[in-house]
Amino acid sequence: MFNPSAEAMPLPALRALQLDRLQATAACLYERVPAYREKFAQAGLGPSDLTSLDDLRRFPFTRKNDLRDHSPFGLCAVDRAQLRRVHASSGTSGKATVVGYDDNDLNVFAEVVARSLYAGGARPGMLFHNAYGYGLFTGGLGAHAGAERLGLGVVPVSGGGTERQVQLIEDLEPEVVACTPSYALVLADALARRGHTPGTISLQYAVLGAEPWSDTMRQDVQTRLGLRATNIYGLSEIIGPGVSCEDAQEQNGAYLWEDHFYPEIVDPVTGEHLPDGEDGVLVLTSMSRTAMPLLRYWTGDITRLLPGDNRTGRTMRRMDRIRGRSDDMLILRGVNVYPTQIEAVLTHLTELSPHYQLVLSRSGSLDELRLRVESTRLDHALRLEVIRLVKAQVGVTIECELCEAGSLPRSQGGKLPRVVDGRGTR
């Protein structure tokens, strides 16, 4: 049975546990992962050099490219036969970034998601409507296992099929829903069309993540569904969802489960350590994973660390909202999309030129992406083929506008902005 007592661990005990687990992780990576042994050697370091938490800053970062360069299992610290699940996320080249889980990792995954759902208001015996996508994306299966660990009844709806989802909410009366923030508003629209008001909906809590969202969107979700909405954060490279989550009553920063994930904030340009309270890139070390632990993983997310809140008894630090990214990644309906992924698709069609532009907009509560690309053919069949290829290779549905040669912006000597964000501020 899930036990949330670890969240209130006294700070001296927590710091001692972190050092023990960091030392064990560094030793494991040095002994079992040749790529890390090489990185350590290049930095002139070994596991014995990690004698304090501050010493971690001397060790090299792990970046997304490291996972791609050693894909699929080159960063695994166990034999492939010990893996019990494999998830993957899209990379800039369109090649999947693979992450592996053994029995221990799946146990950790379920535990931190259970802890997150508990913070988000869920309690044993409630019914959990899981609208995260099942499959290679970590959200669906990760949330499912964590909900079962907490003692919830799971409705494994997955994504899409909105009318079916609304029917299930009406019939089964779940108290908790998990999905992306934008999809929560889609559900709110669909429920309203069927005559529902907040007082007629069973939902009490929404645990939302996988894409950035604002406090304005939170208020929209809460007002229209009549519930408390919290932000859950995670990334597949570290574990998946459940790295941190807000408290449903506070809604003031996501508690980062520091007994499993060691956080740092660093300068996005120099990589130098920044103190708590200052904005920078979030760097995470997975301290309790055994199949594929990562040391000092550069998430690219810009945020800051805040102290725990004595009102809840939690001693672990909180993450502020993600303020942006240190790279050019877009998140479209929960899917990571890079401009270079779209660019790679264009090379498959000789009628298209390398001159293109990506235009983000918002249709209702959902973000939309329009590809504008110069072409020697301006016909409907080619437009549909571009849409099909992007869906097949990148995993998102876009709109496509074929443009005449010379009609799109050209670089004037500096970096040419490929993305036009027309969504405005919510």
N, C-alpha and C positions, 0 to 999 in steps of 0.2 A: 504494500500500500504506500502511496506517495506520502512523504513527510517533509513539510516545508521548513523544518527547524534549522537547516543549514544556512538559510538566508540571514539568520540573526547571529551567525558565528562571530565571537569577539574578534576585533581587528588583529591583535597579535597572533591569534591562532590562525586566522585566515592568511596572513602574510607568511607564516611559517609553512602552511600547507602549500601555498603558491610556490615558494622556493623549492620545496621537496619535489613538487610535480614538474616544475620547470627543469630542474636538474635531471630528473628521470627522462623527460622528453628529449633534452639535448643529448643525453647519453644514448638513448634509443636511436635517434636520427643518425648520430655519428657511427654507431655500430652497424646499422641495418640499411641505411640509405646512402649509396655511394655519392649521389648528387649533393647531399648535405655534407658528407665528409669532405668533398672537394671545396664546397663553399667555406666551411670552417677553416680548412687549410689555407685558402686564399686570404682569409682574414687573420691568419696567424693565431687561431684560437682552437681550443679543444673543450670538451665538456667540463673539465676540471677548472676552467677559467670562470665558470658561472658559480660564484660563491655568495652572491647577494642579488637581490632583485634589480639593483642599479646596474649590475654587470650585464644584464640582458641587452642593454643599449649598445654594447660593443659588438653584438653579433649581427650578421647580415640579415637584410630583409628577404622575405620570400614574396615573389610577385606572380601575377597571373601568367606571365610568360614562362616561369619555371614549370608550372603545371602543363602548359602546352608543349614545351620542349621535351618533357619527359612523359608525355601521354602515351598509353593510358595508365600504366601502373608503375612508372619509374620512380615515383615518390612514395610508393607503398612501403611500409615497414614490416609487412607480413607477407607470407606466400599467398598467391592468388586463391589457392584452395581454401584459405581461411576467410575469404570475403563472403559475406552473407547478403549484401546488397550493393548495387552500383547505381549512382545517380550521375547526371551530367548536366552541364549548362553550356550555352553557346559561347564560343570565343570570337575574337575579331575576325578570324579567317573563315569562320563558319564551321571549324572543326570543334567538336565537343570537348569541353574540359571535364575530365572524368574524376570522380571522387568515390573511394571505396570505403565500406563499413564492415567491420567484423562484429562478432557477438557483443563485445564490450561497447563498441561505438553505438550500436543500436540501443543498448541499455542506457548509455549516456544521453543519446538523442531523445528517447522517450522521457527521461527524467527532467531534462531542461525544458522540454515543451510542456510537460505536466506542471512544472513550476511556473511557467509563463502563463498558462491558462488559468491557474489558481490566482495569480496576481491580477489577471484580467477579469476576475469575478466568478469564474466557473467553480462549481462545487460538486463533489461526488453525488451521483444520482441524477444530475441534470442530463438533458438530451442535447447533443452537440451536432449541429448541422454544418458539415464540413464541405464547403464549396471551393476549396483549393483544388487545383488540378492534380490528379493522380498520374503517375508515370515517372519519367526521368526527372521532372521538376521535384524538388524535395518537399514542397509545401503539403501536398495531399497526404502522402504516407507518413510524413513526419508529424503533422498535426493529429492524424488518426491514432498513431501509436501513443503519443503523449496524452491524448484524451482518454484512451483506454487505461493508461497507467494511473491517471487521476481518478478513475472510477466513473467516467461519463459513459452514457450510451451514445454510440456514434452512428450518424446517418451519413454514409459515404457518398454524397451526391456528386462530387467532383465539379468541374466548371461547366458553364453553358447550360442550355435548356432552361431558360429563366421561368417559363410558365410552369414547367414541371417542378422546379424548385419552390415556386410560390405555393403550388398545390400541396407539396410535402410540408411546408411550414404551416399551412392551414390545418392539415390533417393530423400531423404528428406533434405539433405545438412544442418545438424545441425552445430551450431557454437561451442557448448560446449559438452564435453563428461565426464562422471563420471564412474570410475571403479577402480579396483586395478591396481597398477603400472605394475605388470607382465602381466595383461590382456591387458593393453595398447600396450605392445610390441607384443602380439599375434595379436591384430588388425592391428598393423603396418605391420607385416609379411603378413597377409591376403590381405591387401590393396596393398602391393607391388606385390604380386603374380598376382593381377588383373591389373597390369601395372600402378598403381598410384605412383606419386611422391608428395612431400609436396605441390607443387604448384597446384596440381589438387584436393586436399582434402579441404572440406569446414571448417573443425574443426579449431578453433582459440585458444581454451582453454581446458585444461584437469584438472579436480579436482580429485586427486588420493589419495586413502587411504586404510585402513583396513589391511595393511601389511607394514613392514619396507622396505624402499628403499633408495638408495644412490644417491648422486649428479651425479655419473656416469650414473646410470639408468635414471635419469631425462634428462640428455643430450641426451641419446639414444632416449628417447620418443620424445623430442622436435625436434631433428634433423630429425627423420624419419617421424613424423607426421606434422612437420612444425607449431608448436603451442607453447604456454606457458603452462607449467605444474606446478601445485601447490600441496602442501601436505595438506590434511584435516585430522584432528585428532579427535577421540572420542572413547567412550566406552559405551556399553549399560547400565552399572550400573549407569552412571552419566546422560546420555540422549541418546547417540548414536553419530553418526558423527555430527560435528558442535561445538564441545567444543573449537576448535581452527582451524585456517586456515591461510596459507601464503597469502601474497599479490602477485599477479601475476607479478607485475613489480619488486618488491624488491627480492622475493625468498630468504628471509633471516630470517627465524624463523616464526613460526605460531602464529598469534595474538590470545591470549586466551581471550575469552569474559568474562571479569572479573565482569561484572554486573550480570552474572548468575552463574558463577563457580569461587569459591575462591581457588586459587592455593597456595600450599606450597611445598617447597623442603626440604626433611629430609634425615638424614643419614640412609643408608639402613640397618645398623646393630643396631644402638642405637635408631633410630627414632627421634633424636634431630634435631631441626630446623637448616637449613643451609641458609646463605644469598644468595640473588640473584647473579647469576654468577657462583655459585658452583654446580657441578654435584651431584645429589642425586635422591631419589625416589620422583616422583610426587604424591602429595596427593591433592585430590580435594573434595570440598564441594559443593553440588548442592543447591544453595541458593534460587532458584525461583520455584523449583518443589514442588508440593503439594501431589501427590499420593504416591511417594516413594522417598523423599529426603534422601540423605546419608550425614552423617557428617564425614569429614576427611577420605575419602575413599582412601585406599592404592592401587594405580594403579599398582605398580610393575614396572612401566616404569622409566628408568633412563634418566634424562635430566637436563636442567638448565633453569632458568628464565632470560630473557633479558629485558631491558627497551623498551618502545614503540619507534617508529621512527617518529621524528618531520616532516619528509618529507611528510608523509601521513596525519598528523594531528591526528593520533590515539594515545591515551594516554595509552591504555591497554598494559600490558606486553606481550612479545612473549615467546613462548617455542622454545628452540633449538631442533634439530632433536633428536629422541629417540636413545640413544646410546646402549641400551640393556635392559634387564629385571633383576629384583632382584630374580626371580624364574626361573624355568626351562621350561616355556611355549614355545612352538614352534608356529609359525604362518605359515600355509601352504595354499597358495592361498586364504588368507583372513579369514581362519578358525582357531580358537584357538585349539591347540592340545597339550595335556600333555602326557608324557611317561606313567603315571599311567593309563590314559584312555586306551592306547593300552594294557597295562599289564592286565587290567580288562577283556578285550576281550579274552585274552589267556586262562583264567580260564574256559571258556566255552567248551574247546576242550581238552579232556583227553590225546590226543596224543602229545600235546605240553608241553614243560617244561617251568619253569619260567625264563630260561636263554635266554635273547634276546638282540638285539641291533637295534637301529634306525639309519639309514644312510641317511642323507640329501644330495641331489645332485641337480644340475641344468641342465635341458634338454631344450636347447634353452633359452627362457626367463621365463620358469616356473620352480618353485621348485618342486622336487619330493621326496617322502619319501619311503624308502625301509625298511621293517621289516625283520630282520634276526632272526630266532627263532629255537631252537633245538627241534627236533621232533623224535618220534619213527616211524613215517611214512614219507616217502619222495616222496609222489605221487602228481600228478597234481590236483586231485580232492580236497585234503586237502588244498593245496595252494589256490585254488579258494574259498574254504569255509572261509578261514581266511580273504581274501580280502573282501568277501561279508559281513562278520560280522563287520569288521572295518568300512566299508562304512555305514552299518545300524546303528551302535551304536555310532560312533565318527563323522561321516559326511564327511569323506575325502576318496579319492581313493588312495590306496597305492600299491606298489609292495611287494611281499612276497617271501622270500628265505628260504626254509626249510633246516636246517643244521643238521649234525650228532651230537649225544650226545658228549659233551666234547669239541666241536670245537670252542665255543665262549669264550671270556674273562671271568675270574672270579675275584671277589674282592680279593685284597691282604691285606685286613685289613682296607683300607680306603673306601671312597665312590666310587662306581663303576660307571664310566661314561656310561650312557645308549645311549647317542646321539653322533654320529660322523658327524660333519658338513664338508662335502666335497665340499661345494659350492664355497669356495674361497672368495675373496674380489672383489666386483664390483665397 
